[in-house]
Amino acid sequence: MTHRGEDIGRWLTRQQRDWARLNPEQQHRLDEAGVKPAVRPHKAASRTSAKAAAKGSDAFQRGVAALRQYIQREEKTAVGSQHVEELPDGTSL
């Protein structure tokens, strides 16, 4: 389901996942609506290797590069959810 172009399911998942980053007012408003933070198993976090962390960092950097390229070309920051950006190295996001 989307509202004004925002995928509500994805938005809600992000809010739950990033609960600790929300300010107290945002947490309170979501809590009143029945939304709770995502529960993460502690063992999964401890299994994260340096190699996996580096891979995540690389993916983040590629995402930033793709966004910069898109903004430079389109002169806007609103990227459609179905958009695929081709990077100079031949990969796409």
PyMOL Python script that loads the backbone (N, CA, C, O; Angstrom):
from pymol import cmd

cmd.read_pdbstr("""\
ATOM      1  N   MET A   1       0.840  -1.171   0.000  1.00  0.00           N
ATOM      2  CA  MET A   1       0.000   0.000   0.000  1.00  0.00           C
ATOM      3  C   MET A   1       0.890   1.240   0.000  1.00  0.00           C
ATOM      4  O   MET A   1       1.879   1.309   0.730  1.00  0.00           O
ATOM      5  N   THR A   2       0.532   2.197  -0.810  1.00  0.00           N
ATOM      6  CA  THR A   2       1.305   3.429  -0.867  1.00  0.00           C
ATOM      7  C   THR A   2       0.428   4.617  -0.497  1.00  0.00           C
ATOM      8  O   THR A   2      -0.789   4.597  -0.680  1.00  0.00           O
ATOM      9  N   HIS A   3       1.070   5.640   0.024  1.00  0.00           N
ATOM     10  CA  HIS A   3       0.412   6.909   0.323  1.00  0.00           C
ATOM     11  C   HIS A   3       1.341   8.009  -0.140  1.00  0.00           C
ATOM     12  O   HIS A   3       2.454   8.151   0.368  1.00  0.00           O
ATOM     13  N   ARG A   4       0.879   8.792  -1.110  1.00  0.00           N
ATOM     14  CA  ARG A   4       1.697   9.861  -1.689  1.00  0.00           C
ATOM     15  C   ARG A   4       3.039   9.339  -2.174  1.00  0.00           C
ATOM     16  O   ARG A   4       4.068   9.997  -2.020  1.00  0.00           O
ATOM     17  N   GLY A   5       3.016   8.161  -2.756  1.00  0.00           N
ATOM     18  CA  GLY A   5       4.215   7.564  -3.322  1.00  0.00           C
ATOM     19  C   GLY A   5       5.083   6.806  -2.339  1.00  0.00           C
ATOM     20  O   GLY A   5       6.072   6.199  -2.751  1.00  0.00           O
ATOM     21  N   GLU A   6       4.752   6.815  -1.054  1.00  0.00           N
ATOM     22  CA  GLU A   6       5.544   6.135  -0.021  1.00  0.00           C
ATOM     23  C   GLU A   6       4.942   4.758   0.230  1.00  0.00           C
ATOM     24  O   GLU A   6       3.746   4.635   0.496  1.00  0.00           O
ATOM     25  N   ASP A   7       5.772   3.729   0.144  1.00  0.00           N
ATOM     26  CA  ASP A   7       5.344   2.366   0.446  1.00  0.00           C
ATOM     27  C   ASP A   7       5.201   2.262   1.970  1.00  0.00           C
ATOM     28  O   ASP A   7       6.201   2.251   2.688  1.00  0.00           O
ATOM     29  N   ILE A   8       3.973   2.188   2.454  1.00  0.00           N
ATOM     30  CA  ILE A   8       3.702   2.221   3.885  1.00  0.00           C
ATOM     31  C   ILE A   8       4.297   1.012   4.606  1.00  0.00           C
ATOM     32  O   ILE A   8       4.794   1.148   5.724  1.00  0.00           O
ATOM     33  N   GLY A   9       4.255  -0.153   3.992  1.00  0.00           N
ATOM     34  CA  GLY A   9       4.825  -1.353   4.611  1.00  0.00           C
ATOM     35  C   GLY A   9       6.324  -1.208   4.827  1.00  0.00           C
ATOM     36  O   GLY A   9       6.838  -1.551   5.891  1.00  0.00           O
ATOM     37  N   ARG A  10       7.020  -0.703   3.824  1.00  0.00           N
ATOM     38  CA  ARG A  10       8.464  -0.490   3.962  1.00  0.00           C
ATOM     39  C   ARG A  10       8.758   0.572   5.011  1.00  0.00           C
ATOM     40  O   ARG A  10       9.683   0.431   5.810  1.00  0.00           O
ATOM     41  N   TRP A  11       7.961   1.637   5.001  1.00  0.00           N
ATOM     42  CA  TRP A  11       8.150   2.708   5.963  1.00  0.00           C
ATOM     43  C   TRP A  11       7.996   2.170   7.385  1.00  0.00           C
ATOM     44  O   TRP A  11       8.812   2.461   8.260  1.00  0.00           O
ATOM     45  N   LEU A  12       6.946   1.387   7.604  1.00  0.00           N
ATOM     46  CA  LEU A  12       6.702   0.841   8.934  1.00  0.00           C
ATOM     47  C   LEU A  12       7.834  -0.088   9.367  1.00  0.00           C
ATOM     48  O   LEU A  12       8.262  -0.044  10.520  1.00  0.00           O
ATOM     49  N   THR A  13       8.317  -0.919   8.467  1.00  0.00           N
ATOM     50  CA  THR A  13       9.431  -1.809   8.775  1.00  0.00           C
ATOM     51  C   THR A  13      10.664  -1.013   9.172  1.00  0.00           C
ATOM     52  O   THR A  13      11.368  -1.386  10.111  1.00  0.00           O
ATOM     53  N   ARG A  14      10.934   0.087   8.460  1.00  0.00           N
ATOM     54  CA  ARG A  14      12.076   0.940   8.812  1.00  0.00           C
ATOM     55  C   ARG A  14      11.917   1.560  10.192  1.00  0.00           C
ATOM     56  O   ARG A  14      12.876   1.632  10.961  1.00  0.00           O
ATOM     57  N   GLN A  15      10.696   2.009  10.508  1.00  0.00           N
ATOM     58  CA  GLN A  15      10.471   2.622  11.815  1.00  0.00           C
ATOM     59  C   GLN A  15      10.727   1.608  12.934  1.00  0.00           C
ATOM     60  O   GLN A  15      11.352   1.928  13.945  1.00  0.00           O
ATOM     61  N   GLN A  16      10.239   0.394  12.740  1.00  0.00           N
ATOM     62  CA  GLN A  16      10.426  -0.652  13.750  1.00  0.00           C
ATOM     63  C   GLN A  16      11.891  -1.038  13.867  1.00  0.00           C
ATOM     64  O   GLN A  16      12.401  -1.210  14.973  1.00  0.00           O
ATOM     65  N   ARG A  17      12.563  -1.173  12.748  1.00  0.00           N
ATOM     66  CA  ARG A  17      13.973  -1.563  12.742  1.00  0.00           C
ATOM     67  C   ARG A  17      14.855  -0.491  13.378  1.00  0.00           C
ATOM     68  O   ARG A  17      15.785  -0.805  14.121  1.00  0.00           O
ATOM     69  N   ASP A  18      14.560   0.770  13.084  1.00  0.00           N
ATOM     70  CA  ASP A  18      15.399   1.878  13.541  1.00  0.00           C
ATOM     71  C   ASP A  18      14.802   2.607  14.748  1.00  0.00           C
ATOM     72  O   ASP A  18      15.024   3.804  14.934  1.00  0.00           O
ATOM     73  N   TRP A  19      14.055   1.886  15.549  1.00  0.00           N
ATOM     74  CA  TRP A  19      13.337   2.449  16.702  1.00  0.00           C
ATOM     75  C   TRP A  19      14.238   3.335  17.566  1.00  0.00           C
ATOM     76  O   TRP A  19      13.830   4.426  17.964  1.00  0.00           O
ATOM     77  N   ALA A  20      15.439   2.882  17.855  1.00  0.00           N
ATOM     78  CA  ALA A  20      16.339   3.621  18.746  1.00  0.00           C
ATOM     79  C   ALA A  20      16.738   4.975  18.153  1.00  0.00           C
ATOM     80  O   ALA A  20      17.128   5.875  18.896  1.00  0.00           O
ATOM     81  N   ARG A  21      16.650   5.130  16.863  1.00  0.00           N
ATOM     82  CA  ARG A  21      17.007   6.398  16.224  1.00  0.00           C
ATOM     83  C   ARG A  21      15.866   7.413  16.259  1.00  0.00           C
ATOM     84  O   ARG A  21      16.083   8.602  16.024  1.00  0.00           O
ATOM     85  N   LEU A  22      14.662   6.951  16.548  1.00  0.00           N
ATOM     86  CA  LEU A  22      13.514   7.855  16.593  1.00  0.00           C
ATOM     87  C   LEU A  22      13.561   8.694  17.859  1.00  0.00           C
ATOM     88  O   LEU A  22      14.087   8.259  18.883  1.00  0.00           O
ATOM     89  N   ASN A  23      13.009   9.894  17.784  1.00  0.00           N
ATOM     90  CA  ASN A  23      12.956  10.706  18.999  1.00  0.00           C
ATOM     91  C   ASN A  23      11.799  10.216  19.872  1.00  0.00           C
ATOM     92  O   ASN A  23      10.920   9.505  19.384  1.00  0.00           O
ATOM     93  N   PRO A  24      11.786  10.585  21.151  1.00  0.00           N
ATOM     94  CA  PRO A  24      10.748  10.088  22.064  1.00  0.00           C
ATOM     95  C   PRO A  24       9.322  10.378  21.598  1.00  0.00           C
ATOM     96  O   PRO A  24       8.428   9.557  21.802  1.00  0.00           O
ATOM     97  N   GLU A  25       9.102  11.524  20.983  1.00  0.00           N
ATOM     98  CA  GLU A  25       7.771  11.867  20.479  1.00  0.00           C
ATOM     99  C   GLU A  25       7.343  10.889  19.382  1.00  0.00           C
ATOM    100  O   GLU A  25       6.206  10.418  19.380  1.00  0.00           O
ATOM    101  N   GLN A  26       8.248  10.584  18.457  1.00  0.00           N
ATOM    102  CA  GLN A  26       7.935   9.646  17.382  1.00  0.00           C
ATOM    103  C   GLN A  26       7.655   8.258  17.948  1.00  0.00           C
ATOM    104  O   GLN A  26       6.704   7.596  17.534  1.00  0.00           O
ATOM    105  N   GLN A  27       8.482   7.818  18.893  1.00  0.00           N
ATOM    106  CA  GLN A  27       8.268   6.513  19.520  1.00  0.00           C
ATOM    107  C   GLN A  27       6.907   6.466  20.205  1.00  0.00           C
ATOM    108  O   GLN A  27       6.183   5.476  20.098  1.00  0.00           O
ATOM    109  N   HIS A  28       6.565   7.543  20.910  1.00  0.00           N
ATOM    110  CA  HIS A  28       5.295   7.603  21.626  1.00  0.00           C
ATOM    111  C   HIS A  28       4.112   7.521  20.660  1.00  0.00           C
ATOM    112  O   HIS A  28       3.151   6.792  20.909  1.00  0.00           O
ATOM    113  N   ARG A  29       4.186   8.267  19.564  1.00  0.00           N
ATOM    114  CA  ARG A  29       3.091   8.265  18.589  1.00  0.00           C
ATOM    115  C   ARG A  29       2.921   6.892  17.942  1.00  0.00           C
ATOM    116  O   ARG A  29       1.799   6.432  17.734  1.00  0.00           O
ATOM    117  N   LEU A  30       4.025   6.250  17.631  1.00  0.00           N
ATOM    118  CA  LEU A  30       3.938   4.901  17.057  1.00  0.00           C
ATOM    119  C   LEU A  30       3.416   3.905  18.088  1.00  0.00           C
ATOM    120  O   LEU A  30       2.616   3.028  17.761  1.00  0.00           O
ATOM    121  N   ASP A  31       3.867   4.042  19.331  1.00  0.00           N
ATOM    122  CA  ASP A  31       3.415   3.162  20.399  1.00  0.00           C
ATOM    123  C   ASP A  31       1.902   3.291  20.604  1.00  0.00           C
ATOM    124  O   ASP A  31       1.215   2.287  20.790  1.00  0.00           O
ATOM    125  N   GLU A  32       1.389   4.507  20.573  1.00  0.00           N
ATOM    126  CA  GLU A  32      -0.055   4.731  20.705  1.00  0.00           C
ATOM    127  C   GLU A  32      -0.834   4.062  19.579  1.00  0.00           C
ATOM    128  O   GLU A  32      -1.981   3.656  19.764  1.00  0.00           O
ATOM    129  N   ALA A  33      -0.207   3.950  18.413  1.00  0.00           N
ATOM    130  CA  ALA A  33      -0.854   3.302  17.265  1.00  0.00           C
ATOM    131  C   ALA A  33      -0.692   1.786  17.305  1.00  0.00           C
ATOM    132  O   ALA A  33      -1.184   1.081  16.425  1.00  0.00           O
ATOM    133  N   GLY A  34       0.005   1.285  18.337  1.00  0.00           N
ATOM    134  CA  GLY A  34       0.182  -0.163  18.469  1.00  0.00           C
ATOM    135  C   GLY A  34       1.439  -0.702  17.817  1.00  0.00           C
ATOM    136  O   GLY A  34       1.616  -1.916  17.725  1.00  0.00           O
ATOM    137  N   VAL A  35       2.309   0.176  17.366  1.00  0.00           N
ATOM    138  CA  VAL A  35       3.546  -0.244  16.711  1.00  0.00           C
ATOM    139  C   VAL A  35       4.623  -0.421  17.768  1.00  0.00           C
ATOM    140  O   VAL A  35       4.796   0.435  18.636  1.00  0.00           O
ATOM    141  N   LYS A  36       5.340  -1.520  17.696  1.00  0.00           N
ATOM    142  CA  LYS A  36       6.414  -1.821  18.640  1.00  0.00           C
ATOM    143  C   LYS A  36       7.726  -1.963  17.875  1.00  0.00           C
ATOM    144  O   LYS A  36       7.721  -2.251  16.679  1.00  0.00           O
ATOM    145  N   PRO A  37       8.852  -1.760  18.565  1.00  0.00           N
ATOM    146  CA  PRO A  37      10.143  -1.929  17.881  1.00  0.00           C
ATOM    147  C   PRO A  37      10.354  -3.374  17.448  1.00  0.00           C
ATOM    148  O   PRO A  37       9.830  -4.303  18.062  1.00  0.00           O
ATOM    149  N   ALA A  38      11.125  -3.547  16.390  1.00  0.00           N
ATOM    150  CA  ALA A  38      11.455  -4.895  15.920  1.00  0.00           C
ATOM    151  C   ALA A  38      12.310  -5.596  16.959  1.00  0.00           C
ATOM    152  O   ALA A  38      13.167  -4.981  17.594  1.00  0.00           O
ATOM    153  N   VAL A  39      12.072  -6.878  17.127  1.00  0.00           N
ATOM    154  CA  VAL A  39      12.864  -7.676  18.060  1.00  0.00           C
ATOM    155  C   VAL A  39      13.963  -8.346  17.266  1.00  0.00           C
ATOM    156  O   VAL A  39      13.705  -9.046  16.286  1.00  0.00           O
ATOM    157  N   ARG A  40      15.191  -8.125  17.698  1.00  0.00           N
ATOM    158  CA  ARG A  40      16.335  -8.727  17.015  1.00  0.00           C
ATOM    159  C   ARG A  40      16.958  -9.770  17.927  1.00  0.00           C
ATOM    160  O   ARG A  40      17.220  -9.494  19.098  1.00  0.00           O
ATOM    161  N   PRO A  41      17.194 -10.947  17.411  1.00  0.00           N
ATOM    162  CA  PRO A  41      17.881 -11.949  18.230  1.00  0.00           C
ATOM    163  C   PRO A  41      19.327 -11.523  18.485  1.00  0.00           C
ATOM    164  O   PRO A  41      20.018 -11.075  17.570  1.00  0.00           O
ATOM    165  N   HIS A  42      19.773 -11.664  19.716  1.00  0.00           N
ATOM    166  CA  HIS A  42      21.124 -11.246  20.082  1.00  0.00           C
ATOM    167  C   HIS A  42      22.201 -12.088  19.401  1.00  0.00           C
ATOM    168  O   HIS A  42      23.269 -11.566  19.081  1.00  0.00           O
ATOM    169  N   LYS A  43      21.952 -13.358  19.176  1.00  0.00           N
ATOM    170  CA  LYS A  43      22.956 -14.227  18.559  1.00  0.00           C
ATOM    171  C   LYS A  43      23.260 -13.804  17.132  1.00  0.00           C
ATOM    172  O   LYS A  43      24.409 -13.884  16.696  1.00  0.00           O
ATOM    173  N   ALA A  44      22.265 -13.362  16.409  1.00  0.00           N
ATOM    174  CA  ALA A  44      22.485 -12.962  15.022  1.00  0.00           C
ATOM    175  C   ALA A  44      23.453 -11.785  14.943  1.00  0.00           C
ATOM    176  O   ALA A  44      24.299 -11.733  14.050  1.00  0.00           O
ATOM    177  N   ALA A  45      23.333 -10.864  15.852  1.00  0.00           N
ATOM    178  CA  ALA A  45      24.222  -9.701  15.841  1.00  0.00           C
ATOM    179  C   ALA A  45      25.656 -10.101  16.163  1.00  0.00           C
ATOM    180  O   ALA A  45      26.596  -9.532  15.608  1.00  0.00           O
ATOM    181  N   SER A  46      25.832 -11.072  17.049  1.00  0.00           N
ATOM    182  CA  SER A  46      27.184 -11.468  17.429  1.00  0.00           C
ATOM    183  C   SER A  46      27.880 -12.283  16.352  1.00  0.00           C
ATOM    184  O   SER A  46      29.099 -12.445  16.390  1.00  0.00           O
ATOM    185  N   ARG A  47      27.122 -12.798  15.396  1.00  0.00           N
ATOM    186  CA  ARG A  47      27.703 -13.602  14.320  1.00  0.00           C
ATOM    187  C   ARG A  47      28.206 -12.753  13.161  1.00  0.00           C
ATOM    188  O   ARG A  47      28.816 -13.274  12.227  1.00  0.00           O
ATOM    189  N   THR A  48      27.959 -11.479  13.214  1.00  0.00           N
ATOM    190  CA  THR A  48      28.390 -10.604  12.131  1.00  0.00           C
ATOM    191  C   THR A  48      29.910 -10.562  12.073  1.00  0.00           C
ATOM    192  O   THR A  48      30.571 -10.182  13.039  1.00  0.00           O
ATOM    193  N   SER A  49      30.440 -10.950  10.951  1.00  0.00           N
ATOM    194  CA  SER A  49      31.894 -10.959  10.781  1.00  0.00           C
ATOM    195  C   SER A  49      32.376  -9.640  10.210  1.00  0.00           C
ATOM    196  O   SER A  49      31.583  -8.835   9.723  1.00  0.00           O
ATOM    197  N   ALA A  50      33.667  -9.429  10.272  1.00  0.00           N
ATOM    198  CA  ALA A  50      34.259  -8.225   9.685  1.00  0.00           C
ATOM    199  C   ALA A  50      34.026  -8.211   8.180  1.00  0.00           C
ATOM    200  O   ALA A  50      33.818  -7.150   7.589  1.00  0.00           O
ATOM    201  N   LYS A  51      34.060  -9.389   7.559  1.00  0.00           N
ATOM    202  CA  LYS A  51      33.838  -9.491   6.120  1.00  0.00           C
ATOM    203  C   LYS A  51      32.408  -9.062   5.770  1.00  0.00           C
ATOM    204  O   LYS A  51      32.191  -8.345   4.793  1.00  0.00           O
ATOM    205  N   ALA A  52      31.442  -9.504   6.569  1.00  0.00           N
ATOM    206  CA  ALA A  52      30.050  -9.135   6.325  1.00  0.00           C
ATOM    207  C   ALA A  52      29.850  -7.641   6.550  1.00  0.00           C
ATOM    208  O   ALA A  52      29.118  -6.994   5.801  1.00  0.00           O
ATOM    209  N   ALA A  53      30.493  -7.091   7.572  1.00  0.00           N
ATOM    210  CA  ALA A  53      30.385  -5.655   7.842  1.00  0.00           C
ATOM    211  C   ALA A  53      30.972  -4.853   6.688  1.00  0.00           C
ATOM    212  O   ALA A  53      30.403  -3.838   6.288  1.00  0.00           O
ATOM    213  N   ALA A  54      32.095  -5.293   6.154  1.00  0.00           N
ATOM    214  CA  ALA A  54      32.718  -4.609   5.025  1.00  0.00           C
ATOM    215  C   ALA A  54      31.817  -4.679   3.794  1.00  0.00           C
ATOM    216  O   ALA A  54      31.714  -3.710   3.041  1.00  0.00           O
ATOM    217  N   LYS A  55      31.168  -5.821   3.591  1.00  0.00           N
ATOM    218  CA  LYS A  55      30.269  -5.974   2.452  1.00  0.00           C
ATOM    219  C   LYS A  55      29.094  -5.009   2.581  1.00  0.00           C
ATOM    220  O   LYS A  55      28.676  -4.400   1.596  1.00  0.00           O
ATOM    221  N   GLY A  56      28.556  -4.868   3.808  1.00  0.00           N
ATOM    222  CA  GLY A  56      27.472  -3.923   4.037  1.00  0.00           C
ATOM    223  C   GLY A  56      27.915  -2.500   3.791  1.00  0.00           C
ATOM    224  O   GLY A  56      27.160  -1.698   3.242  1.00  0.00           O
ATOM    225  N   SER A  57      29.132  -2.179   4.190  1.00  0.00           N
ATOM    226  CA  SER A  57      29.671  -0.845   3.977  1.00  0.00           C
ATOM    227  C   SER A  57      29.832  -0.577   2.485  1.00  0.00           C
ATOM    228  O   SER A  57      29.528   0.520   2.014  1.00  0.00           O
ATOM    229  N   ASP A  58      30.306  -1.570   1.741  1.00  0.00           N
ATOM    230  CA  ASP A  58      30.450  -1.428   0.288  1.00  0.00           C
ATOM    231  C   ASP A  58      29.087  -1.180  -0.358  1.00  0.00           C
ATOM    232  O   ASP A  58      28.956  -0.330  -1.239  1.00  0.00           O
ATOM    233  N   ALA A  59      28.083  -1.921   0.082  1.00  0.00           N
ATOM    234  CA  ALA A  59      26.734  -1.763  -0.467  1.00  0.00           C
ATOM    235  C   ALA A  59      26.207  -0.362  -0.173  1.00  0.00           C
ATOM    236  O   ALA A  59      25.571   0.262  -1.022  1.00  0.00           O
ATOM    237  N   PHE A  60      26.475   0.124   1.034  1.00  0.00           N
ATOM    238  CA  PHE A  60      26.050   1.478   1.393  1.00  0.00           C
ATOM    239  C   PHE A  60      26.733   2.503   0.494  1.00  0.00           C
ATOM    240  O   PHE A  60      26.088   3.422  -0.008  1.00  0.00           O
ATOM    241  N   GLN A  61      28.035   2.344   0.294  1.00  0.00           N
ATOM    242  CA  GLN A  61      28.780   3.285  -0.542  1.00  0.00           C
ATOM    243  C   GLN A  61      28.263   3.272  -1.987  1.00  0.00           C
ATOM    244  O   GLN A  61      28.170   4.321  -2.624  1.00  0.00           O
ATOM    245  N   ARG A  62      27.930   2.092  -2.496  1.00  0.00           N
ATOM    246  CA  ARG A  62      27.371   1.997  -3.848  1.00  0.00           C
ATOM    247  C   ARG A  62      26.024   2.708  -3.911  1.00  0.00           C
ATOM    248  O   ARG A  62      25.716   3.380  -4.895  1.00  0.00           O
ATOM    249  N   GLY A  63      25.222   2.555  -2.854  1.00  0.00           N
ATOM    250  CA  GLY A  63      23.928   3.227  -2.797  1.00  0.00           C
ATOM    251  C   GLY A  63      24.076   4.736  -2.798  1.00  0.00           C
ATOM    252  O   GLY A  63      23.336   5.442  -3.482  1.00  0.00           O
ATOM    253  N   VAL A  64      25.037   5.226  -2.026  1.00  0.00           N
ATOM    254  CA  VAL A  64      25.294   6.670  -1.986  1.00  0.00           C
ATOM    255  C   VAL A  64      25.757   7.153  -3.358  1.00  0.00           C
ATOM    256  O   VAL A  64      25.323   8.205  -3.829  1.00  0.00           O
ATOM    257  N   ALA A  65      26.630   6.390  -3.992  1.00  0.00           N
ATOM    258  CA  ALA A  65      27.124   6.774  -5.324  1.00  0.00           C
ATOM    259  C   ALA A  65      25.971   6.820  -6.330  1.00  0.00           C
ATOM    260  O   ALA A  65      25.890   7.734  -7.150  1.00  0.00           O
ATOM    261  N   ALA A  66      25.093   5.836  -6.258  1.00  0.00           N
ATOM    262  CA  ALA A  66      23.953   5.804  -7.175  1.00  0.00           C
ATOM    263  C   ALA A  66      23.029   6.989  -6.928  1.00  0.00           C
ATOM    264  O   ALA A  66      22.530   7.598  -7.874  1.00  0.00           O
ATOM    265  N   LEU A  67      22.799   7.318  -5.663  1.00  0.00           N
ATOM    266  CA  LEU A  67      21.942   8.456  -5.344  1.00  0.00           C
ATOM    267  C   LEU A  67      22.561   9.757  -5.833  1.00  0.00           C
ATOM    268  O   LEU A  67      21.867  10.592  -6.415  1.00  0.00           O
ATOM    269  N   ARG A  68      23.845   9.939  -5.608  1.00  0.00           N
ATOM    270  CA  ARG A  68      24.520  11.158  -6.081  1.00  0.00           C
ATOM    271  C   ARG A  68      24.400  11.293  -7.599  1.00  0.00           C
ATOM    272  O   ARG A  68      24.110  12.370  -8.120  1.00  0.00           O
ATOM    273  N   GLN A  69      24.626  10.191  -8.289  1.00  0.00           N
ATOM    274  CA  GLN A  69      24.541  10.192  -9.748  1.00  0.00           C
ATOM    275  C   GLN A  69      23.136  10.578 -10.195  1.00  0.00           C
ATOM    276  O   GLN A  69      22.968  11.380 -11.114  1.00  0.00           O
ATOM    277  N   TYR A  70      22.125  10.003  -9.539  1.00  0.00           N
ATOM    278  CA  TYR A  70      20.733  10.286  -9.883  1.00  0.00           C
ATOM    279  C   TYR A  70      20.398  11.757  -9.639  1.00  0.00           C
ATOM    280  O   TYR A  70      19.791  12.411 -10.487  1.00  0.00           O
ATOM    281  N   ILE A  71      20.800  12.272  -8.471  1.00  0.00           N
ATOM    282  CA  ILE A  71      20.514  13.663  -8.132  1.00  0.00           C
ATOM    283  C   ILE A  71      21.188  14.619  -9.117  1.00  0.00           C
ATOM    284  O   ILE A  71      20.591  15.610  -9.539  1.00  0.00           O
ATOM    285  N   GLN A  72      22.424  14.316  -9.473  1.00  0.00           N
ATOM    286  CA  GLN A  72      23.143  15.168 -10.415  1.00  0.00           C
ATOM    287  C   GLN A  72      22.440  15.199 -11.770  1.00  0.00           C
ATOM    288  O   GLN A  72      22.335  16.256 -12.392  1.00  0.00           O
ATOM    289  N   ARG A  73      21.961  14.047 -12.228  1.00  0.00           N
ATOM    290  CA  ARG A  73      21.324  13.970 -13.534  1.00  0.00           C
ATOM    291  C   ARG A  73      19.903  14.536 -13.515  1.00  0.00           C
ATOM    292  O   ARG A  73      19.532  15.307 -14.400  1.00  0.00           O
ATOM    293  N   GLU A  74      19.098  14.153 -12.501  1.00  0.00           N
ATOM    294  CA  GLU A  74      17.681  14.505 -12.466  1.00  0.00           C
ATOM    295  C   GLU A  74      17.381  15.802 -11.712  1.00  0.00           C
ATOM    296  O   GLU A  74      16.305  16.381 -11.859  1.00  0.00           O
ATOM    297  N   GLU A  75      18.347  16.253 -10.901  1.00  0.00           N
ATOM    298  CA  GLU A  75      18.197  17.464 -10.092  1.00  0.00           C
ATOM    299  C   GLU A  75      17.018  17.367  -9.121  1.00  0.00           C
ATOM    300  O   GLU A  75      16.331  18.356  -8.868  1.00  0.00           O
ATOM    301  N   LYS A  76      16.794  16.187  -8.591  1.00  0.00           N
ATOM    302  CA  LYS A  76      15.784  15.974  -7.554  1.00  0.00           C
ATOM    303  C   LYS A  76      16.211  14.787  -6.700  1.00  0.00           C
ATOM    304  O   LYS A  76      17.002  13.948  -7.132  1.00  0.00           O
ATOM    305  N   THR A  77      15.679  14.728  -5.484  1.00  0.00           N
ATOM    306  CA  THR A  77      16.066  13.653  -4.562  1.00  0.00           C
ATOM    307  C   THR A  77      15.006  12.582  -4.421  1.00  0.00           C
ATOM    308  O   THR A  77      15.276  11.534  -3.834  1.00  0.00           O
ATOM    309  N   ALA A  78      13.817  12.806  -4.935  1.00  0.00           N
ATOM    310  CA  ALA A  78      12.747  11.811  -4.834  1.00  0.00           C
ATOM    311  C   ALA A  78      12.938  10.766  -5.925  1.00  0.00           C
ATOM    312  O   ALA A  78      12.739  11.040  -7.108  1.00  0.00           O
ATOM    313  N   VAL A  79      13.331   9.554  -5.502  1.00  0.00           N
ATOM    314  CA  VAL A  79      13.587   8.465  -6.443  1.00  0.00           C
ATOM    315  C   VAL A  79      12.422   7.494  -6.381  1.00  0.00           C
ATOM    316  O   VAL A  79      12.032   7.059  -5.297  1.00  0.00           O
ATOM    317  N   GLY A  80      11.869   7.154  -7.522  1.00  0.00           N
ATOM    318  CA  GLY A  80      10.761   6.205  -7.568  1.00  0.00           C
ATOM    319  C   GLY A  80      11.174   4.839  -7.051  1.00  0.00           C
ATOM    320  O   GLY A  80      12.325   4.433  -7.215  1.00  0.00           O
ATOM    321  N   SER A  81      10.240   4.126  -6.424  1.00  0.00           N
ATOM    322  CA  SER A  81      10.570   2.836  -5.813  1.00  0.00           C
ATOM    323  C   SER A  81      10.968   1.777  -6.836  1.00  0.00           C
ATOM    324  O   SER A  81      11.638   0.809  -6.478  1.00  0.00           O
ATOM    325  N   GLN A  82      10.579   1.929  -8.082  1.00  0.00           N
ATOM    326  CA  GLN A  82      10.912   0.948  -9.112  1.00  0.00           C
ATOM    327  C   GLN A  82      12.125   1.358  -9.940  1.00  0.00           C
ATOM    328  O   GLN A  82      12.532   0.627 -10.843  1.00  0.00           O
ATOM    329  N   HIS A  83      12.703   2.511  -9.646  1.00  0.00           N
ATOM    330  CA  HIS A  83      13.825   3.013 -10.437  1.00  0.00           C
ATOM    331  C   HIS A  83      15.075   2.154 -10.227  1.00  0.00           C
ATOM    332  O   HIS A  83      15.367   1.723  -9.111  1.00  0.00           O
ATOM    333  N   VAL A  84      15.797   1.918 -11.306  1.00  0.00           N
ATOM    334  CA  VAL A  84      17.075   1.199 -11.257  1.00  0.00           C
ATOM    335  C   VAL A  84      18.133   2.132 -11.822  1.00  0.00           C
ATOM    336  O   VAL A  84      18.007   2.631 -12.940  1.00  0.00           O
ATOM    337  N   GLU A  85      19.171   2.359 -11.037  1.00  0.00           N
ATOM    338  CA  GLU A  85      20.258   3.249 -11.458  1.00  0.00           C
ATOM    339  C   GLU A  85      21.452   2.418 -11.911  1.00  0.00           C
ATOM    340  O   GLU A  85      21.935   1.553 -11.180  1.00  0.00           O
ATOM    341  N   GLU A  86      21.913   2.687 -13.110  1.00  0.00           N
ATOM    342  CA  GLU A  86      23.094   2.001 -13.654  1.00  0.00           C
ATOM    343  C   GLU A  86      24.351   2.741 -13.205  1.00  0.00           C
ATOM    344  O   GLU A  86      24.476   3.941 -13.448  1.00  0.00           O
ATOM    345  N   LEU A  87      25.270   2.056 -12.564  1.00  0.00           N
ATOM    346  CA  LEU A  87      26.509   2.662 -12.099  1.00  0.00           C
ATOM    347  C   LEU A  87      27.600   2.526 -13.158  1.00  0.00           C
ATOM    348  O   LEU A  87      27.518   1.647 -14.016  1.00  0.00           O
ATOM    349  N   PRO A  88      28.617   3.382 -13.110  1.00  0.00           N
ATOM    350  CA  PRO A  88      29.704   3.331 -14.097  1.00  0.00           C
ATOM    351  C   PRO A  88      30.430   1.982 -14.151  1.00  0.00           C
ATOM    352  O   PRO A  88      30.988   1.622 -15.187  1.00  0.00           O
ATOM    353  N   ASP A  89      30.424   1.235 -13.037  1.00  0.00           N
ATOM    354  CA  ASP A  89      31.124  -0.054 -13.020  1.00  0.00           C
ATOM    355  C   ASP A  89      30.284  -1.180 -13.642  1.00  0.00           C
ATOM    356  O   ASP A  89      30.696  -2.340 -13.631  1.00  0.00           O
ATOM    357  N   GLY A  90      29.109  -0.836 -14.181  1.00  0.00           N
ATOM    358  CA  GLY A  90      28.273  -1.827 -14.833  1.00  0.00           C
ATOM    359  C   GLY A  90      27.248  -2.480 -13.929  1.00  0.00           C
ATOM    360  O   GLY A  90      26.400  -3.229 -14.415  1.00  0.00           O
ATOM    361  N   THR A  91      27.295  -2.224 -12.638  1.00  0.00           N
ATOM    362  CA  THR A  91      26.298  -2.770 -11.732  1.00  0.00           C
ATOM    363  C   THR A  91      25.103  -1.831 -11.675  1.00  0.00           C
ATOM    364  O   THR A  91      25.176  -0.691 -12.134  1.00  0.00           O
ATOM    365  N   SER A  92      24.021  -2.310 -11.118  1.00  0.00           N
ATOM    366  CA  SER A  92      22.834  -1.467 -11.001  1.00  0.00           C
ATOM    367  C   SER A  92      22.198  -1.664  -9.629  1.00  0.00           C
ATOM    368  O   SER A  92      22.302  -2.725  -9.014  1.00  0.00           O
ATOM    369  N   LEU A  93      21.550  -0.622  -9.181  1.00  0.00           N
ATOM    370  CA  LEU A  93      20.825  -0.622  -7.913  1.00  0.00           C
ATOM    371  C   LEU A  93      19.410  -0.183  -8.155  1.00  0.00           C
ATOM    372  O   LEU A  93      18.617  -0.111  -7.217  1.00  0.00           O
TER     373      LEU A  93
END
""", "prot")
cmd.dss("prot")
cmd.show_as("cartoon", "prot")
cmd.util.cbc("prot")
cmd.orient("prot")
